[in-house]
Amino acid sequence: MEEIEDKIFDAIKTGKAKMRPKSYFVLQAILVVTGTVLLFAGLLYLASFVIFVLRQNDTLSAAGFGVSGWYLLFRSLPWSVLLLSIALVLILALLLRRYAFVYQRPLVYFLFGVLIFTALGSFFLAATSFQSILERYASQNNVPLMGGFYRFEDAPPPEIHSGDIILLGSGGFVIQEPDGETSTVFFAPGTPSQFSDNFQTGDLVVVFGDREPNGIIDAFGIQKIGP
Amino acid sequence: MDERKDEDVAVLVQQGDVESFRVLVERYEPRIARYARRFLFQGDDVKDIVQEVFIKAYVNIKSFDSDRRFSPWLYRIAHNEFVNAGRKRQKERGNISLFDADVLFPHLMTAEEAADTGAVREELKHMLTDSLEKLDAKYREPLVLYYLEDMDYKAISDILHIPVSTVGVRLQRGKTMLKKIYPWKK
């Protein structure tokens, strides 16, 4: 016992074991706080980006059209961004797990807290023009690193078609898409659309459904998005 | 005998009173050595590891928050040292992963289990001492800390960095495992 004690005090007296100053731990705490803030900022950015992409593709409203709509929404999610977000959450958990407020409770509580915070923050951020401004800069190649993210909107799922109604019929209508192409939209039996009685020529709509080579779309959902 | 609380002594060390660290070493060296033998199962390098634990404690003493208890803080350093030593030797049975499933979700058993009667506790201590090597590290450590080191759930949670409810679950499962593997003699 004394042998161990002697060795410990020898190490202290000879300077082999030196007490770290308080500033070392303060700096460590500052780095953890900074890392946490940066990770949260990254998470908010990525989550608001996901909302932005889904809005740009008009995919968010697909969720209101049953299983097909949810499946379309699922396939439209930018999964690489979501995986990156999950990686950030895991890094955050690793960074903070040494603190009692994280480890003393089941980890799922911490993850749930992060999810709530990120969801609220990202919806708030998505309501601002932050992502639109970044998209504009990205189109001019002025956004380093993240600029490539904004190519997502160039590849909307093939079942999503938006355009102006140019001709109205009893069982459907004809839309003209932004590229000038026209498609004939038929309401499939049971097509849910809260606006089915209110469509007018000139309305801007988003149509969910496969487009046949002959230009006919059997819609499983239609959403009016503008006059 | 020195009646000062560990936390008060630790504050003196933080303030530069190196000799006060001797009080802490004298109080805890036998306990940490015992804990090391129960964790690592060998005598040769236990002394070196225990020495390293106290040197690390001294080096990092200014990170100790005197509003909290000193013993879980020191045992946490010891736990980390033992885990590292076990990894180096690659003899440690059972792995200590980053995120165990039982730390992810809440467990119903959150309250500290009713204290075992003196006789039951003594019997469990005896069984544990005899069966340590056969127990998975994940269950062995909470059992050792609770029954042999007399730590409460909160202290074990602080040492192992697992939720308090998980401490209860591991103790319960560890006891069940212990009863299965204990070589009952009739």
Chai-1 contact restraints between the chains, C-beta under 6 A:
chainA,res_idxA,chainB,res_idxB,connection_type,confidence,min_distance_angstrom,max_distance_angstrom,comment,restraint_id
A,M1,B,E29,contact,1.0,0.0,6.0,A-B,restraint_1
A,I4,B,E29,contact,1.0,0.0,6.0,A-B,restraint_2
A,I4,B,K47,contact,1.0,0.0,6.0,A-B,restraint_3
A,I4,B,V50,contact,1.0,0.0,6.0,A-B,restraint_4
A,I4,B,Q51,contact,1.0,0.0,6.0,A-B,restraint_5
A,E5,B,V25,contact,1.0,0.0,6.0,A-B,restraint_6
A,K7,B,Q51,contact,1.0,0.0,6.0,A-B,restraint_7
A,I8,B,Q51,contact,1.0,0.0,6.0,A-B,restraint_8
A,I8,B,F54,contact,1.0,0.0,6.0,A-B,restraint_9
A,A11,B,I55,contact,1.0,0.0,6.0,A-B,restraint_10
A,A17,B,I55,contact,1.0,0.0,6.0,A-B,restraint_11
A,A17,B,Y58,contact,1.0,0.0,6.0,A-B,restraint_12
A,A17,B,V59,contact,1.0,0.0,6.0,A-B,restraint_13
A,R20,B,V59,contact,1.0,0.0,6.0,A-B,restraint_14
A,K22,B,K62,contact,1.0,0.0,6.0,A-B,restraint_15
A,F25,B,S63,contact,1.0,0.0,6.0,A-B,restraint_16
A,Y103,B,H161,contact,1.0,0.0,6.0,A-B,restraint_17
A,Q104,B,S157,contact,1.0,0.0,6.0,A-B,restraint_18
A,Q104,B,P163,contact,1.0,0.0,6.0,A-B,restraint_19
A,Q104,B,V164,contact,1.0,0.0,6.0,A-B,restraint_20
A,R105,B,P163,contact,1.0,0.0,6.0,A-B,restraint_21
A,P106,B,F105,contact,1.0,0.0,6.0,A-B,restraint_22
A,P106,B,P106,contact,1.0,0.0,6.0,A-B,restraint_23
A,P106,B,P163,contact,1.0,0.0,6.0,A-B,restraint_24
A,L107,B,V103,contact,1.0,0.0,6.0,A-B,restraint_25
A,L107,B,L104,contact,1.0,0.0,6.0,A-B,restraint_26
A,V108,B,L104,contact,1.0,0.0,6.0,A-B,restraint_27
A,V108,B,F105,contact,1.0,0.0,6.0,A-B,restraint_28
